Amino acid sequence: MSEKELTYEYCDQVVRDFEDVVEQPIVSKSSVYYTGVDLGTACVVLAVLDENYKPVAGAYRYADVVRDGMVVDYIGAIKIVRELKQEIEEKLGTELIYGAAAIPPGTDMLDSGAVKNVVQAAGFELTNVLDEPTAANKVLKIQNGAVVDIGGGTTGISILKNGEVIYIADEPTGGTHFSLVVSGAYKMSFQDAELYKREPKNHKELSLVLKPVVEKIASIINQHIEGYDVNEISLVGGTCCLSGIEEVIEKKTGIFTHKPQNPMFVTPLGIALSC
Ligand code: ATP
C-alpha cells in the first residue's frame, strides 16, 4: 500500500463497517446514538453511530425530493427521513434522538432552513448543520487536496488547504447525465437506464459508453484545481460507485485519486461524526 493510500485507512475501514451495518445492524447498549442525515438529489441516506462513533446502523432510499441541493418536495422528504428513522429504530430497539445534516457548499443562505426543518420534522433533535465537503473530510481527513463529490445532479469540487475548505465549485454534471447517455445508447427509458447503470455487473460493459462523460468531469476538475496545490483527489458521491471511474480521472488529471469501497457513504458518515 502506498503512503497516500495508507492515509485513507480510516476512511476505507469506516465505510466498509457502515456497509456491513446497513445489511446487518449492530444492536448494542450504547448510551447515545448519533445520526447523519444526507438529503441528496438522488438518494436519502441515514448513518447511525454509537457512543464511540462506530457505525451501528444505516438505511438509504432513492428519492426525488431534492434538486440541485434544494428541497423541492418538503413533505416527501420528511416522510422518507421519518420512515428510514423508524426502520432503523425498530432494528436497534431504541429511539434515535440526535441528528445532524449537511448542505451543499454555498447554499446556506438559500436552503439550510428547509434542510433543518426536514430533519426536525422527522423527529430528530438537530445538533449540527455543516457543509458537505467539511462533513466528507471528517472521514477522509485530507490536509491538502481536492474532494470531488459526483452525485446525482452535480459535481462538487472542494479544495482543502491544511484541512480547511478554501475553494468550492458546483458544476451541473452528475449521475443523471450518465443515465441519459445510457438511455440514449441503449434506447432505454431514463428509469431503466438509471437502474441498469447502478448494477455493478454492467459497469465493465458501460465503461466505454460512459468514458467521455467521465473525461468531461475530469477536465472540469482540471479547470477548477488549476493554480492550487492539489496533490490528491478523493472521490465521494454515488456516481463514483462506477467501476474504474477513479482510473480515468487519475489518468486525465495526472493526480493520485482515491475512491473508497462505497463513495456514497462518506458524506453521511461525516455528518454523523459531526452530530
Ligand atoms: P447531489 O450530490 O447531486 O445532491 P445525491 O447526494 O443524491 O446528489 P449521491 O447519493 O451521492 O447523490 O449519488 C446519486 C447518484 O449516484 C445517482 O445518479 C445514482 O444513479 C448514482 N449511483 C448510485 N449507485 C451507483 C452505482 N452502483 N453505480 C453507478 N452509479 C450509481
Boltz pocket constraint, residues with backbone or C-beta under 6 A from the ligand:
constraints:
  - pocket:
      binder: B
      contacts: [[A, 39], [A, 40], [A, 41], [A, 42], [A, 43], [A, 44], [A, 66], [A, 68], [A, 69], [A, 149], [A, 150], [A, 151], [A, 152], [A, 153], [A, 154], [A, 155], [A, 174], [A, 175], [A, 176], [A, 194], [A, 197], [A, 198], [A, 199], [A, 200], [A, 236], [A, 237], [A, 238], [A, 239], [A, 240], [A, 241], [A, 242], [A, 263], [A, 264]]
      max_distance: 6.0
